[in-house]
Amino acid sequence: MLVRLLWRPLPESWPEAVPQRPVGLRGLLARLREMAAAAPQRDDVERRVRRGAMQAIVREAFQQTVAAQDSEHRGPAEFADAWKARLAALLAKESVEVTGWAEITIAELDTDLGWSLYAAASRARAETIARATATPSRRRRDTDDEPTVSYEFSIAADGDGSLGRVQYAICEPCGVGLLKKISFSTEWHCCGFGTLALRELETRHPALTWYTTGQYAHARGFYERYRSGSDSPWTAQQHPCPHF
């Protein structure tokens, strides 16, 4: 839904509004206006362009917020607030330059549409995070090297597909598990998916002691926080047993 709202053309009916219709003469006039609006208009193309421009601005604010994630490490609520602040800053300008567009004049746009789009997209992101679950583990026979066995699974949400992938291997004779790689696109960083992935590994293979690889150096704080509630060291070990 997030992709649909920010990257695909908005339907003419979005957002759907059902205002209370006045009665009497005012109601008749309102109905006439609705009928006139339903008829083909010469400025339909201009209207679509303006709607697309506003969508591009909301998307630009989102992408700016995503770009800051590696340094800011914002959780979902803080991300939404930062996105909102960036959108407000863009809409406060007289004009905005967005990749793929000529200079956009803010006064010509429907800012209410922009805020409605932000609210819907922000809500869609929060719902995706809430729905995210781990898929079943799939064996990767191409990388097996007995007695070690390699697997992978995804963190996914219905309707949004895969949000990230987890690759790992186990050596049951030595009682060792090795997280080889855990990867999420930047827009899904700091959403709790890393914690979900590690918990899944410990749940699916409870008898193993878990380690990770060189990526530990890039996420030391995350692993240190997680290990405080885990029985496994979760430190960087390329060869935690002789079989890896």
C-alpha positions as CSV (number, residue, x, y, z in Angstrom):
1,M,0.0,0.0,0.0
2,L,2.9,2.4,0.8
3,V,4.3,1.9,-2.7
4,R,0.8,2.3,-4.3
5,L,0.2,5.6,-2.5
6,L,3.6,7.2,-3.2
7,W,4.8,5.7,-6.5
8,R,1.7,4.8,-8.6
9,P,-0.7,7.3,-10.1
10,L,-3.5,8.3,-7.7
11,P,-7.0,7.3,-8.7
12,E,-9.2,10.3,-9.5
13,S,-11.5,9.2,-6.7
14,W,-8.7,9.4,-4.0
15,P,-9.2,10.4,-1.3
16,E,-12.8,9.3,-1.1
17,A,-14.9,11.9,0.8
18,V,-18.5,11.5,1.9
19,P,-19.5,15.0,3.2
20,Q,-23.0,15.5,4.6
21,R,-25.2,16.9,1.8
22,P,-27.2,20.0,2.8
23,V,-31.0,20.0,2.2
24,G,-33.3,22.5,0.4
25,L,-32.0,24.9,-2.2
26,R,-28.4,24.6,-0.9
27,G,-28.7,20.8,-1.4
28,L,-29.9,21.3,-5.0
29,L,-27.0,23.6,-5.8
30,A,-24.6,21.1,-4.3
31,R,-26.1,18.4,-6.4
32,L,-25.8,20.5,-9.5
33,R,-22.1,21.2,-8.7
34,E,-21.5,17.4,-8.3
35,M,-23.1,16.8,-11.7
36,A,-21.0,19.4,-13.3
37,A,-17.9,18.0,-11.7
38,A,-18.7,14.6,-13.1
39,A,-18.8,15.9,-16.6
40,P,-15.6,15.9,-18.7
41,Q,-13.5,19.0,-17.9
42,R,-10.9,20.6,-20.1
43,D,-8.5,20.9,-17.2
44,D,-8.5,17.2,-16.3
45,V,-4.9,16.9,-17.5
46,E,-3.8,19.9,-15.5
47,R,-5.6,18.5,-12.4
48,R,-3.8,15.1,-12.8
49,V,-0.5,16.9,-13.2
50,R,-1.1,18.9,-10.0
51,R,-2.1,15.8,-8.1
52,G,1.0,14.0,-9.4
53,A,3.2,17.0,-8.3
54,M,1.8,16.9,-4.8
55,Q,2.4,13.1,-4.7
56,A,6.0,13.7,-5.8
57,I,6.5,16.2,-2.9
58,V,5.1,13.8,-0.3
59,R,7.4,11.1,-1.8
60,E,10.4,13.4,-1.7
61,A,9.8,14.1,2.0
62,F,9.6,10.3,2.5
63,Q,12.8,9.6,0.6
64,Q,14.6,12.4,2.5
65,T,13.6,10.8,5.8
66,V,14.7,7.4,4.6
67,A,18.1,8.8,3.5
68,A,18.7,10.0,7.1
69,Q,17.9,6.6,8.7
70,D,21.5,5.3,8.7
71,S,22.5,8.2,11.0
72,E,19.3,8.9,12.8
73,H,18.1,5.4,13.5
74,R,14.5,6.5,14.0
75,G,11.8,4.0,15.2
76,P,8.4,4.0,13.4
77,A,6.8,6.8,15.4
78,E,9.9,9.0,15.2
79,F,10.2,8.3,11.5
80,A,6.6,9.4,11.0
81,D,7.2,12.6,12.9
82,A,10.3,13.4,10.9
83,W,8.6,12.6,7.6
84,K,5.8,15.0,8.6
85,A,8.3,17.7,9.5
86,R,10.1,17.4,6.2
87,L,6.8,17.6,4.3
88,A,5.8,20.7,6.2
89,A,9.2,22.3,5.4
90,L,8.7,21.6,1.7
91,L,5.2,22.9,1.6
92,A,6.3,26.1,3.4
93,K,8.4,27.0,0.4
94,E,7.3,29.0,-2.6
95,S,8.6,26.3,-4.9
96,V,10.2,22.9,-4.7
97,E,12.6,21.1,-7.0
98,V,11.9,17.3,-7.2
99,T,13.8,14.8,-9.3
100,G,11.9,14.1,-12.5
101,W,9.8,17.3,-12.3
102,A,10.2,20.9,-13.4
103,E,10.1,23.4,-10.5
104,I,6.9,22.9,-8.6
105,T,5.0,26.0,-7.4
106,I,3.4,25.2,-4.1
107,A,0.6,27.9,-4.4
108,E,-0.8,26.0,-7.4
109,L,-1.3,22.8,-5.4
110,D,-3.9,21.3,-3.1
111,T,-1.9,21.0,0.1
112,D,-4.9,19.3,1.8
113,L,-4.3,16.4,-0.7
114,G,-0.7,16.3,0.4
115,W,-1.5,16.0,4.0
116,S,-4.2,13.4,3.3
117,L,-1.7,11.4,1.3
118,Y,0.9,11.7,4.1
119,A,-1.6,10.4,6.6
120,A,-2.7,7.5,4.5
121,A,0.9,6.5,3.5
122,S,2.2,6.9,7.1
123,R,-0.7,4.7,8.3
124,A,0.0,2.1,5.6
125,R,3.7,2.0,6.7
126,A,2.6,1.5,10.3
127,E,0.2,-1.3,9.3
128,T,2.9,-3.0,7.3
129,I,5.2,-3.0,10.2
130,A,2.5,-4.4,12.5
131,R,1.6,-7.2,10.1
132,A,5.1,-8.3,9.3
133,T,5.9,-11.9,10.1
134,A,8.7,-14.4,9.2
135,T,8.1,-16.9,6.4
136,P,9.0,-20.6,6.8
137,S,12.7,-21.5,6.5
138,R,13.8,-22.7,3.1
139,R,16.8,-24.9,2.7
140,R,19.5,-23.6,0.4
141,R,21.1,-26.9,-0.9
142,D,23.4,-25.0,-3.2
143,T,25.4,-23.8,-0.2
144,D,25.2,-26.9,2.0
145,D,28.5,-28.3,3.1
146,E,27.9,-31.3,5.4
147,P,27.4,-31.4,8.3
148,T,26.4,-27.7,8.0
149,V,23.0,-26.9,6.5
150,S,22.0,-23.5,5.1
151,Y,18.6,-21.9,5.2
152,E,16.9,-18.6,4.4
153,F,13.6,-16.9,5.2
154,S,12.0,-13.6,4.7
155,I,10.3,-11.0,6.8
156,A,7.1,-10.2,4.9
157,A,3.7,-8.6,5.2
158,D,0.5,-9.6,3.3
159,G,0.0,-7.4,0.3
160,D,3.5,-5.8,0.6
161,G,5.7,-8.8,-0.2
162,S,9.1,-9.3,1.2
163,L,10.6,-6.6,3.4
164,G,13.9,-8.3,4.0
165,R,15.8,-11.6,3.9
166,V,17.7,-13.6,6.5
167,Q,20.3,-16.2,5.5
168,Y,21.8,-18.6,8.1
169,A,23.4,-22.0,8.6
170,I,23.4,-24.5,11.3
171,C,25.8,-27.3,12.5
172,E,23.8,-29.6,14.6
173,P,26.7,-31.9,15.7
174,C,28.4,-28.9,17.2
175,G,25.2,-27.2,18.4
176,V,26.1,-23.9,16.6
177,G,24.0,-21.5,14.5
178,L,25.6,-18.8,12.3
179,L,23.6,-15.8,11.0
180,K,25.3,-15.2,7.7
181,K,23.3,-12.1,6.5
182,I,20.3,-10.1,7.5
183,S,19.3,-7.5,5.0
184,F,16.5,-4.9,4.9
185,S,16.2,-1.9,2.6
186,T,16.8,1.4,4.4
187,E,13.2,2.3,4.5
188,W,12.6,-0.6,6.9
189,H,15.5,0.0,9.2
190,C,14.7,0.4,12.9
191,C,11.3,-1.2,12.6
192,G,12.0,-4.2,14.9
193,F,12.5,-6.6,12.0
194,G,16.1,-7.5,13.1
195,T,14.9,-8.5,16.6
196,L,12.0,-10.5,15.0
197,A,14.6,-12.3,12.8
198,L,16.9,-13.2,15.6
199,R,14.0,-14.4,17.8
200,E,12.8,-16.6,14.9
201,L,16.2,-18.2,14.7
202,E,16.3,-19.0,18.4
203,T,12.7,-20.3,18.3
204,R,13.2,-22.5,15.2
205,H,16.5,-23.9,16.5
206,P,16.4,-23.6,20.3
207,A,19.2,-26.1,21.0
208,L,21.8,-24.0,19.1
209,T,24.2,-21.4,20.3
210,W,24.1,-18.5,17.9
211,Y,26.8,-16.3,16.3
212,T,26.9,-13.8,13.5
213,T,29.5,-12.7,10.9
214,G,31.3,-9.5,9.9
215,Q,28.1,-7.5,9.8
216,Y,28.4,-7.4,13.6
217,A,30.8,-4.5,13.3
218,H,28.1,-2.4,11.5
219,A,25.4,-3.2,14.0
220,R,27.3,-3.7,17.2
221,G,24.7,-1.7,19.3
222,F,21.8,-3.8,18.0
223,Y,23.5,-7.1,18.8
224,E,24.6,-5.8,22.3
225,R,21.1,-4.9,23.1
226,Y,19.7,-8.1,21.9
227,R,22.2,-10.4,23.6
228,S,21.1,-8.9,27.0
229,G,18.0,-11.1,26.7
230,S,19.5,-14.0,24.9
231,D,21.5,-17.1,26.0
232,S,23.6,-16.8,22.8
233,P,26.7,-14.6,22.4
234,W,25.7,-13.2,19.0
235,T,29.3,-12.1,18.4
236,A,31.2,-12.1,15.0
237,Q,32.5,-15.6,14.4
238,Q,33.3,-16.6,10.8
239,H,34.2,-20.1,12.1
240,P,32.4,-20.7,15.3
241,C,32.9,-24.4,14.8
242,P,35.4,-26.4,12.6
243,H,32.7,-27.2,10.0
244,F,31.9,-23.6,8.9
